[in-house]
Amino acid sequence: MGANSRNSVRVVLESSDISRALSRIAHEILENNKGSKDLIILGIPSRGVPLAKRVAEKINEIENTHVGFGSLDITMFRDDLRLRPPRALAHTEIPETGIDHKIVVLVDDVLFSGRTIRAALDALNELGRPKMVQVAVLVDRGHRELPIRADYVGKNLPTSLTENVQVVLKDLDGQEDQVTISVGDK
């Protein structure tokens, strides 16, 4: 990296900000769906899974209930499989009740092009027929390539295409939760 190369990292969400955002998302999900009846929360690996678990735990705490929680591997439904090196399959875990006639909330860390959510919708199709599908993301950074939007957003974070958004979670990374934007060389 040359001396003139720009490379900066800026923290845009700290641990407490992430916790508040997930609490707000949980409340909004309950409000928009008039409670937790028929609600299933599915995280998209890898960072969407711990975020989905936290949202489900917050809903359970608020409603004194037990909402269905699981994970949805989208690897085989991605449209960039042939463009990237092979990757290991993640785990799909659907609650025993299944997803038929349920309100499924897909949770991911960052909404960018919309292609991950499109793949998740295709993967859901293979598993059943939900009554409704909603999308919750910690960060919406814009730059959509598909007509997909999030129903619940922790933080709208307008970015340039040269910026990278990174979500760090204690559950996966062993570091304190935070969201950063980096600019410049990787």
N, C-alpha and C positions, 0 to 999 in steps of 0.2 A: 504494500500500500504506500503510495507516494505521500509526500508531506502536504501536498495541496488537496489530497483526497478528503472529501467530507464524510465523516462517519460519527453520527451522534445518536444517542439513545435517550429518549424522553419517556418518563413514567407518566401515563395518562390516567391510570386507575390503580389505586393501592388496595390492599386487602380489605380495609373497611369500606371502600367504595364498591368493591365487588360484592361484598356481603349485603350492603344496602340495595344494590341493583337487583340481586337475586331475590331479596325479600319483596321488593316492589313488583318484580315479575310474578312471583307466587301470588301476591294479592290481586294483581290484574287478571291472572288466569282464573282465579276463583270468582272474581267479580264478573268477568265476561261470560263465564260458563255457569253462573248462578250456583256455585258450590263445586264440590268434588265428585259428584255422582258421574259414573261412567268415564272418569278421567284416567288416562294412561300417559305417563311421562317417559319418553324414550330419548336417550342420549346417543349422539352420533360420535363414535370413537374418533380420536382418542379423548380430546378435552371436553367434548360434549357430554360424556358419560358422568364424570364427577360433578359437572355443573347441573345435569339433570337430577342426579341423586340429591344434591343440595336443595334444588327447587322442590322436589318431592318431599324431602324432610321438612321444609318450611311449610308446605301445604298441610302435611300431616299434623304439624304442631299447631297451626292456625285452626284447622277444622277438627282436631282430635279424631282423626280417621287414618286410614291406610290406603293411599292411592297406589295404583299399579305403577311400577317403575321397571325399566329395562334398558337394553342397548340395541342398536340397530346397525349392523355392519353394512356398509354401502359399497365396499371395495369392488365387487363384481358388477355393479351397476354404474360405475363411473364411465364417463365418455372419453377419458384420457388414458385408459389402461394401456393402449398400445404405444402411447407417447412417453410413458414413464417406466422406470425399471420395475420388475415384479415386486410386489409387496405382500407381506403376510396378511392373511385374513384375520379380521378382528372377531370378537364374539358377539353374536346376536342372542339376546335373551329377552323373550317376550313373557309378560305375566301369564299365569295359568288361564286367566279369563280370556286370553286372546285379544285381538283388536277389533273384531267384528262389532259393528254398532257402538263403538266407543269413540270418545273424543281423544285423539292422539295429539300430544304436544311434542314435536320434535325439538330437541335442544342441541345447539352447537355453540362453539365459542365465538367464531367470527363469520359474519355473512359478507361475502365479497362478490363473486361473479353470479352466484345462485346455482352453480352446477352441483354442489354438494347436496343441496336441498332437493334438486331435481332427481338426483340419484337416490336419495332417501325416499322420495315419493314412489319411484319405481320399485325399490326394495319392499316398501310397505304393501304394494300391490300383490307381491308374491305371497304375503302372509295373511291377507284377508282384506275385508272392506270396512274401514272405519266409517263412523257417522260423519266425522269432521276431522280435518288435520289442521293444526295450527303450528306456527314456528316461533320459537323463542331463542334469541341469541344474546350473548353478553355484549358483543360489539357489532354494529353495522357500519362498515367502512365505505359503503357505496360501490360504484363501478359495476353495476349489474350488467350481465350479458344476457340474462333471461328474465322474463316478467315474473319475478318472485320477490316477495317482500316478507318481512318478519311481522308477526302479530304483536310480539313483545320484544322490546329492545332495552338492554341495560344502558347502553350509551351509543348515540350516533356519533361517529368519529370520522368526519370528512378527511380523506387522505388523498395523496397523489399516488400515481401508479409506481413511483420510485420509492415510496415508503413501505416498510414492512411492519405489520402489526403482529406482536407476539404476546400470547397469553401464557403466563407461567402459573401453575397451580401446585400447591403444596402436596396434594394427593398424588400427582404424577412426577413432579420435578424435584420434590424435596426442598424447594425454596418457598419463601413467602409469596402468597398470591399477588400478582400484579399484571397489568397490561402495559406494554411499552410500544412506542413507535421508534423505529430506527430509520435513519436516512443515510444513504451513501453505500459504500462497498460493504459486501457481506463478509 
